[in-house]
Amino acid sequence: MKQSEIKDLSAAELQEKLSLTKKTYADLKMAHALSPIENPLQIRGVRRTIARLATELTKRELQSL
């Protein structure tokens, strides 16, 4: 998910995407631990998306203060 797409989401949508992406990350990690997944770089991409979403949420919270 790109930064421009993230900026267009509302706070509620960001929170929902963040929880969904964290679940995806946990599933990928578990699948990779059991047997190597075909594209392990996918884990890095999901982790970075989580960071982007969390950063945008924090940024909006700090602006509202």
N, C-alpha and C positions, 0 to 999 in steps of 0.2 A: 504494500500500500504506500502510495507516494505522499509526501508532505502536503502537496496541494490538495489532495483528496481528504486528508485528515483535517485540514483547516476548515473545510466546508461542512464538517459534521457538527451537530449540536453536542452539548455536554453529555446528555443522556445517551446519544448514539456512540459517543467516544467510550463511555463506561461499558456499554454493551459490547462493542467491538473488542475492548481490552479483555473482558472476561472470556469472550469467545476465543480470542487469539491465545490467551494463556492456556485454555483447555487444549487447543490444537498443539501448542508447544509441549505440554505434558504428554499428550498422546504420541507425538513424534519421538520424544526422548525415550518413552517406554518401548516403542516399536524398535528403535535403534539399539536399545540395550538387549532386547531379546534376539534379534537378528539384524545385521546391518541393512539399513534402508538403501534404496537405489541411489538417492541423491542426498547425501548428508549435508550439503550446503543449504538445503531447505531449512534445516534447524537454525542456522545462522540468520537466514532471512526472516524467519518468524520471530526470533529473539530481537532483532533490530526493529521490527514492526511494533513489538511490545514496548520497546524503549521510546519510539516515536509517539505512540499513543499516550504513554504515561507522561512524557515531557509536555505534550500539548495540554493534557488535563491539569498538570501542575501550573503551567503558565497561565491558564485561564483562572485558576483558583487565586493565584497571586494578583492578577489584575483586578479581581472583584473585591479585594481587601482594601 
